Amino acid sequence: MYLSRLPALRISRAVIRAMGASAFVVGLASAPVRAAEFEYPEEATSWGLGIGAASSQDPYTNIDRESDALPLIYYENTYVEVFGPTVEFKLPGLRISDAQRFNFSIVATYDESGYEEGDARILDGMDDRDGGFWAGAKVEWENEVVNVSAEWLADASGDSEGQQASLGLERTWEFGEHIMLTPWVAATWLDKDYVDYYFGVRDSEARFDRPTYDGKSTVNTEIGVRGTYMFDQRHSVFLDLEAVRLGSEIKDSPLVDRSTANQVVFGYLYRFE
């Protein structure tokens, strides 16, 4: 549901913000004094095809774990990057030094959040909640210590009329020529409209075991790790593990019986260039 990263923890909102702010200040203070330069990345085109399998557990009461096979499409050039359900339109980046750079992009993605009446008994008699297209902006700060990203998205489909914003930290380690390992943490703020649409209960939907519930804004915290094994420049497999600790306003919903959600994704990708 929230687990939309494809080859792409539990940490408090205050800790994440403090880590991001501290790293930002330290990084700028230690950067060599030079004029910042706006520029696009080096011109290059790469694309690939693959297949993946995803298994996810949503937090609704007694809902079954869902497993799906999914095709993978990857394409990237100087101005656009496509992977899975997400498209990023790249804007000129800001190079601070040889080791530090800010990347800016416009993001569009399809989110499969939502449910249908028959998905679980607790949802019987509920109106369907649809997923949809989300759009917004993203900024990434690349540096030698830990990469920091911030993203804001709004529901472009108009179903929930919600908004969400996230702050994340990640670091990639390479082991030899074949293995890459990337642990990451993130905090995602979900506004009132989002929480109320997916976890609220309207007056017309209430019953004895499902009272009316008005959702309010909340923050989910996420932890994950993704590993990639590259057989050569063209063939690679990846494993992506992710867990989400749900915000209190979601856990308090009468539709929910757990405090976490999770997802496992495994896939193969072939790069043509």
Order of alpha helices (4+ residues) and beta strands (2+ residues): alpha-beta-beta-beta-beta-beta-beta-beta-beta-beta-beta-beta-alpha-beta-beta-alpha-beta
